[in-house]
C-alpha cells in the first residue's frame, strides 16, 4: 500500500467495479460496458477545508467508507500500475452503508 496524505478536502479512492447480474444469474462486470466506476473505497482523506474564519471544517467521510461519487468528478491517477481516484469531498454523493 502506498502512503499518501491528501491536502485540504481531497479524498483518495480505490475505484470499485459495479457488477451487474442478469435475470438468469450471469454476472457482468462493469468493465464490459467500459464505463467509469462511480463507487469507491476511501483510502485517505485530507484534514478538511478552512472557512472564512480560518476554522477547519472536517471531511465527512472516513478511511474505509464505500462511497458513490460523481461520474466524472474525481481525477484518475496511476501509481505502480494500479488506478486510483483523487477528488474533492464535493465529488462524493453519499456513503453506502452495508
RODREN-391461 format. One record per residue (C-alpha): x, y, z. Coordinates in steps of 0.25 Angstrom, whole numbers, plus 5000, padded with zeros to 4 digits. Layout:
<atoms>
XYZ
...
</atoms>
This chain:
<atoms>
500050005000
500550144997
500650255007
499850375002
499350495011
498350575003
498250725006
497050815009
495750745006
496350644996
496050494996
496850374991
495950264986
496150124981
495150104970
494149984972
493549924960
491949914959
491549774956
490249744949
489549614949
488549574939
487249504942
487849374939
488949394949
490049434940
491049534946
491449644936
492649734942
492549884939
493749874931
492949814920
492249944918
493550024918
492850124927
493650194938
493250144952
492450224961
492750154974
494050144982
494650114995
495250235003
496750205005
497150345011
496550485013
497150625016
496850695029
495750785022
495550925017
495751055024
494551145025
494651295025
494951305040
496151215038
495451095045
495650955039
494350885034
494650735035
494350645023
493050565025
493650425020
494650345027
495650235023
494950105019
493650175015
493050125002
492450244995
491750284982
492350394974
492050484962
492450404949
493450504944
493750574958
495050504963
496350504954
496950374951
498350354954
499250224953
500250184963
501150064962
500250014950
498950024959
497850124956
497350214967
496450334968
496650474975
495550574977
494950674986
493950644996
492950714988
493050604977
492450504987
490950484986
490750394998
491350275007
490850135004
490450075018
490449925017
</atoms>
